[in-house]
Each structure stands twice: as C-alpha cells, then as structure tokens.
Amino acid sequence: MPHLIFEYSDSLLSDEKVGLMMERVHSSVIETALFKRANIKIRFIAVKHFKIGDGNKTFIHGQVRIKPGRSNLQKKLLSGYVLNAIKNVGCDADVITVEICEMDADSYNKFSKE
C-alpha cells in the first residue's frame, strides 16, 4: 500500500516522460515517510477518449488508494507531495489533480506470491 493510479491524456506524455514521472512520484511518496518503499505501487494509464468542459483540455488525474488510518493532515501532505512531483516534471497538462481515497478495510483482500 499505497496504490497510485494515474490517468492522463494519451497525447500528453511520451514514454520517457511517464518513466520520469513514475520515479519522481515514487520518490515523493518515500519522502512523506508514510509508507515502506517496497509497498508503493504506481500505474500510469493513457486515456484516448475524454472530454473536459467544452473542449479537449489535457489532463493528469492521480488517485492514491490507501488503507484507513492516516490523519487528514497526512493525506493532505501526501496529495501535495504527489501533485508537486507531477508538476515539477514539466509537462504541459491543462489540469492536474490528485485525490486520496481510503479503501474499505473490510472488503480489501490480497494474494501475493511473496
């Protein structure tokens, strides 16, 4: 935990830029000291079809899924670190958003070969 899932306008980012963002986001989450390095999971998903408002503005939206137990201050810190990591890569997105979503501990299950 956490799962960081980013959707972005498919024409916005090159594979190189996605790789750089992944590294920066990973580092920023480690900087918060809220999670162990080995538990951080990051995915970037290109979105081909979308509409924002009256046009096709470019976007990046990050959803950070975490288990319950973090304070509001910790969640705000986390979303700020992640947003800054994305912004500081220097992409030309019209809109960048990040939200923290608490997973329901009672319904979460996991299988791992580890």
VENLINWO-V150735 format. One record per run of one state. SS is the DSSP state (helix for helix, strand for strand, loop for the rest). FROM is the first residue (numbers start at 1). LEN is the number of residues. If there is no record, write none. Layout:
BEGIN
ss=SS from=FROM len=LEN
ss=SS from=FROM len=LEN
END
This chain:
BEGIN
ss=loop from=1 len=2
ss=strand from=3 len=7
ss=loop from=10 len=5
ss=helix from=15 len=17
ss=loop from=32 len=5
ss=helix from=37 len=3
ss=loop from=40 len=1
ss=strand from=41 len=7
ss=loop from=48 len=4
ss=strand from=52 len=1
ss=loop from=53 len=2
ss=strand from=55 len=2
ss=loop from=57 len=2
ss=strand from=59 len=9
ss=loop from=68 len=4
ss=helix from=72 len=16
ss=loop from=88 len=7
ss=strand from=95 len=9
ss=loop from=104 len=11
END
